[in-house]
Amino acid sequence: MKKEKVLIIGSGPAGYTAAIYASRAGLNPILISGLEPGGQLTITTEVENFPGFENPIQGPWLMEQMKKQASAYGTRIINDYVISVDFQKDIHKIKTEKEMFLSHTVIIATGAKAKWLNIEGEEKFRGYGVSACATCDGFFYKNKDVAVVGGGNTAAEEALFLSNLCKKVILIHRRDKLRAEKILQKRLFEKKNIKFIWNSTVEKILGKNDEKIISSIIVSNVQNKSEQEIKLDGFFVAIGHSPTTDIFLNKLEMDSEGYIFTDADSTKTSIEGVFAAGDVTDKVYRQAVTAAGMGCMGALEAESFLTKKKII
Ligand SMILES: Cc1cc2nc3c(=O)[nH]c(=O)nc-3n(C[C@H](O)[C@H](O)[C@H](O)COP(=O)(O)OP(=O)(O)OC[C@H]3O[C@@H](n4cnc5c(N)ncnc54)[C@H](O)[C@@H]3O)c2cc1C
């Protein structure tokens, strides 16, 4: 069976950027797209923070450009998904639903997914008032009223970020205290425009008449079961993310949440020749541009590995 030099798993910004660099380096990479070709940005509308564009661009359009660029330099894009991996010392076996590949290096760029509340209205208004990323969407709510759900570091950071842009931020948590680090809690409590609703869950998200935009949420107190309607412009779910790493379980070192460990300032994983880039390894920044940056690093590190091993 033919041995590939570079095989990339995932077609988000990390995967396509790795593909652009690896193909321009003459490594003739294969990229397996997965079930969500283009990755997370294909489920959003306007992107305003990817460098190079004066006006907002559409997420799916941006990913289509990355795909075209990767193809133009010779990446072989395969519409399939990986079902298992066998990382060996010298060669790695990658099994997709339809085929089997052997490759000297693998770049894992399988991304992550935001956790959602799965309540009424959440899916309907996603991208129309409902978001899981304040850094991405906060700007659309400048001087408006928003709510954030969650009690950990993510929720605290999202609320703090939004408090610098929005008129009012309501932090809703199902317990009577936050899990977030004490320093973040201190900053939250010091902010005059952040209000708290404790011991409460959000039951549903309501929209403005027939318009596809949110108008309010129904919040229920878990102790006395009382309900209240809160009018707002934006609703941020901040209950965490899950990296897409099920197929790598027990094959690579990961943290307790399933994020793949990489060496400091590197995309090198615990297995030689296997690299991880983007949201699959990054629980801090989670941006298209940082994922793309790590994709670039992954390809450069794969190239240097192949050179050292005298494969190229
Ligand atoms: C609604 C929304 C809006 C956002 N807005 C912005 C924004 O405005 N600006 C910004 O910078 N960031 C934004 N983000 C964050 C940004 O989308 C992510 O940080 C970025 O997409 C991460 O890129 P990635 O390449 O690491 O992974 P992803 O984009 O998550 O892509 C993962 C890829 O892996 C593939 N895959 C998974 N499992 C397998 C498998 N078994 N086999 C093969 N392939 C597999 C998937 O099909 C997918 O193609 C937003 C995210 C969301 C959800």
The ligand as an SDF file (V2000), in Angstrom:
LIG
                    3D

 53 58  0  0  0  0  0  0  0  0999 V2000
  -21.3550   29.6830   15.5350 C   0  0  0  0  0  0  0  0  0  0  0  0
  -19.8610   29.9310   15.5580 C   0  0  0  0  0  0  0  0  0  0  0  0
  -19.3770   31.1620   15.1790 C   0  0  0  0  0  0  0  0  0  0  0  0
  -18.0200   31.4080   15.1830 C   0  0  0  0  0  0  0  0  0  0  0  0
  -17.5620   32.6220   14.7780 N   0  0  0  0  0  0  0  0  0  0  0  0
  -16.2430   32.8550   14.7390 C   0  0  0  0  0  0  0  0  0  0  0  0
  -15.7430   34.0990   14.2770 C   0  0  0  0  0  0  0  0  0  0  0  0
  -16.4980   35.0230   13.9470 O   0  0  0  0  0  0  0  0  0  0  0  0
  -14.4000   34.2700   14.2530 N   0  0  0  0  0  0  0  0  0  0  0  0
  -13.5270   33.2840   14.6430 C   0  0  0  0  0  0  0  0  0  0  0  0
  -12.3080   33.4770   14.5520 O   0  0  0  0  0  0  0  0  0  0  0  0
  -13.9710   32.0940   15.0900 N   0  0  0  0  0  0  0  0  0  0  0  0
  -15.3080   31.8620   15.1430 C   0  0  0  0  0  0  0  0  0  0  0  0
  -15.7600   30.6670   15.6200 N   0  0  0  0  0  0  0  0  0  0  0  0
  -14.7750   29.6820   16.1130 C   0  0  0  0  0  0  0  0  0  0  0  0
  -14.1180   28.9700   14.9180 C   0  0  0  0  0  0  0  0  0  0  0  0
  -15.1210   28.5000   14.0600 O   0  0  0  0  0  0  0  0  0  0  0  0
  -13.2480   27.8200   15.4070 C   0  0  0  0  0  0  0  0  0  0  0  0
  -12.3000   28.2960   16.3320 O   0  0  0  0  0  0  0  0  0  0  0  0
  -12.5290   27.1680   14.2440 C   0  0  0  0  0  0  0  0  0  0  0  0
  -13.4380   26.7160   13.2730 O   0  0  0  0  0  0  0  0  0  0  0  0
  -11.6910   25.9710   14.7120 C   0  0  0  0  0  0  0  0  0  0  0  0
  -11.0990   25.4140   13.5910 O   0  0  0  0  0  0  0  0  0  0  0  0
  -10.5600   23.9200   13.5600 P   0  0  0  0  0  0  0  0  0  0  0  0
   -9.9640   23.7590   12.2080 O   0  0  0  0  0  0  0  0  0  0  0  0
   -9.7180   23.6730   14.7300 O   0  0  0  0  0  0  0  0  0  0  0  0
  -11.8300   22.9750   13.7290 O   0  0  0  0  0  0  0  0  0  0  0  0
  -13.3160   22.9680   13.1790 P   0  0  0  0  0  0  0  0  0  0  0  0
  -13.6840   24.2000   12.4630 O   0  0  0  0  0  0  0  0  0  0  0  0
  -14.1190   22.5270   14.3490 O   0  0  0  0  0  0  0  0  0  0  0  0
  -13.2790   21.7920   12.0990 O   0  0  0  0  0  0  0  0  0  0  0  0
  -13.1520   20.4480   12.4940 C   0  0  0  0  0  0  0  0  0  0  0  0
  -13.1460   19.5880   11.2560 C   0  0  0  0  0  0  0  0  0  0  0  0
  -12.8110   18.2500   11.6270 O   0  0  0  0  0  0  0  0  0  0  0  0
  -13.6270   17.3650   10.8950 C   0  0  0  0  0  0  0  0  0  0  0  0
  -13.6840   16.0750   11.5920 N   0  0  0  0  0  0  0  0  0  0  0  0
  -14.1290   15.8220   12.8490 C   0  0  0  0  0  0  0  0  0  0  0  0
  -14.0610   14.4890   13.0960 N   0  0  0  0  0  0  0  0  0  0  0  0
  -13.5500   13.9130   11.9780 C   0  0  0  0  0  0  0  0  0  0  0  0
  -13.2600   12.5730   11.5960 C   0  0  0  0  0  0  0  0  0  0  0  0
  -13.4760   11.5330   12.4210 N   0  0  0  0  0  0  0  0  0  0  0  0
  -12.7590   12.3400   10.3590 N   0  0  0  0  0  0  0  0  0  0  0  0
  -12.5170   13.3740    9.5190 C   0  0  0  0  0  0  0  0  0  0  0  0
  -12.7770   14.6680    9.8260 N   0  0  0  0  0  0  0  0  0  0  0  0
  -13.2940   14.9210   11.0350 C   0  0  0  0  0  0  0  0  0  0  0  0
  -14.9530   18.0770   10.7540 C   0  0  0  0  0  0  0  0  0  0  0  0
  -15.6850   17.5560    9.6520 O   0  0  0  0  0  0  0  0  0  0  0  0
  -14.4710   19.5010   10.5040 C   0  0  0  0  0  0  0  0  0  0  0  0
  -14.2410   19.6880    9.1330 O   0  0  0  0  0  0  0  0  0  0  0  0
  -17.1130   30.3860   15.6130 C   0  0  0  0  0  0  0  0  0  0  0  0
  -17.6000   29.1510   16.0020 C   0  0  0  0  0  0  0  0  0  0  0  0
  -18.9570   28.9070   15.9800 C   0  0  0  0  0  0  0  0  0  0  0  0
  -19.4790   27.5480   16.3950 C   0  0  0  0  0  0  0  0  0  0  0  0
  1  2  1  0
  2  3  1  0
  2 52  2  0
  3  4  2  0
  4  5  1  0
  4 50  1  0
  5  6  2  0
  6  7  1  0
  6 13  1  0
  7  8  2  0
  7  9  1  0
  9 10  1  0
 10 11  2  0
 10 12  1  0
 12 13  2  0
 13 14  1  0
 14 15  1  0
 14 50  1  0
 15 16  1  0
 16 17  1  0
 16 18  1  0
 18 19  1  0
 18 20  1  0
 20 21  1  0
 20 22  1  0
 22 23  1  0
 23 24  1  0
 24 25  2  0
 24 26  1  0
 24 27  1  0
 27 28  1  0
 28 29  2  0
 28 30  1  0
 28 31  1  0
 31 32  1  0
 32 33  1  0
 33 34  1  0
 33 48  1  0
 34 35  1  0
 35 36  1  0
 35 46  1  0
 36 37  1  0
 36 45  1  0
 37 38  2  0
 38 39  1  0
 39 40  1  0
 39 45  2  0
 40 41  1  0
 40 42  2  0
 42 43  1  0
 43 44  2  0
 44 45  1  0
 46 47  1  0
 46 48  1  0
 48 49  1  0
 50 51  2  0
 51 52  1  0
 52 53  1  0
M  END
$$$$
